[in-house]
Amino acid sequence: MYIQKIAIFMFNVKTSTSYNPLKMEVKTSEQGICYKGYTKGHTVKIEANGITMIYSSGKKALDNITMQMESPNLIGILGPNGAGKTTTIRVLLGILRATSGSVKMFGQDAWQDSVELHQRLAYVPGEVNLWDNLTGGEVIDLLLSLRKTRTDWKQKRELFLQRFELDPSKKCRTYSKGNRQKVALVAALASDAELFLLDEPSSGLDPLMAEVFKETVQDLKHDGKSVLLSSHILSEVEQLADRISIIKSGKIIQTGTMAEISGLAAGRTLEELFLSEYQDQMPGR
């Protein structure tokens, strides 16, 4: 019953390392994340009542995060590497378990009901790790076959293979980082997921494919899908997101609609606002 959860775990973690997030300590504090939206008549709702995460080493990865989001919109989590974006998404996915508080998606517990919930989600990590001896097409078919899909995914699979110009006949060991990323994107986009969790999804894509990615995400929005996008690429978030949260050292330091963020910027660009929040972490400061 845990095959799908294991598949998502293996898809995201390099098996050659000793890294195992299931052994990490997680603590949850008094804040929450809530997304609401409608797709195919279903309410999309995520509620995380407090996300604070502390590693076994004592390092605090997430600290008292609060976000309020309504969809069908695209929510952007903006921050540099190590800010806590990936950790937040892993908690929502049920890869990391909160030891206090609660995290619910579609009204179900994100940890206990993760296998069932993954049928309604699509996830793209920033670092995609594939099975070397399988072809890209075989990996895509495997991941899609694990879903109790309500639609014929084969036609959508072909559509996105062409859109992202991916040759599915090649072995995964021959793929560049960008092509590995395309495998994950095609597998996610060909599904009939209601909520897309995209963690640095355009990492490794060339400028042309990055534009194709942005156009594809816009299509998801037009189709009434809900998207949570984490990124450190300012232009990507600025173009796609309806609401933005800026995360720093595991804390949300600014959040709001694009208009609200623009108001906070006081005439500055999003890049200038972002850099001003990180001045103390810049080299030489």
C-alpha angles and dihedrals in degrees: 000000000000097000093107094048090050090049092055090046093050091044090060106035130065105239092204091071131070092238111131117168092189088073094055122108114239127191125186125210135194105293138088151209120215128180122180128185148127129251123167089344095306124118112237108211132166121179123182111177100202127344116204117146127192122185121224087255089063095252113140110226098175125027124192099317120190126184133161117198135171125193169236074075135103116252118202124204106197125194144116124268111295095023094118104264097123093043091054092052092047090055090051090049093051093243088118118042122221113223096201134025120021140271117201132180119190086352094302131110109266093218106035095040097035096119092055093041093053088067087068098042137070120204132194117184125205093234109047118197117189139182105273097213096049124082120242089251092052091052092049091049091048094052093045092047090060090064125085088227121192094204138051101267096185093079092048089047091058091046094055094041087059094042093053093037094233122162103218094191095072123096114254092237089067095053124107119227090264093053092048086054090052091055090057092045094050092047091051099041095047090059125087093236120159095208127036120204107195117184111191087326098172093053108133096012118129118239093265094051090043088060090048088052092052092049090050092051089050087054090053090054092049089051090057096253124149118235133189108193124186117192146148091209105104097197092050094053093041092054098043111029127091091189129023133202119190113210125200126178091343094311130106103233100172131018137166146095120309088261092051092047089049088054091052089049090062095209096328124117121251088255092054091048091048094049092047090058091052100043092113091056097048118109113270094020 
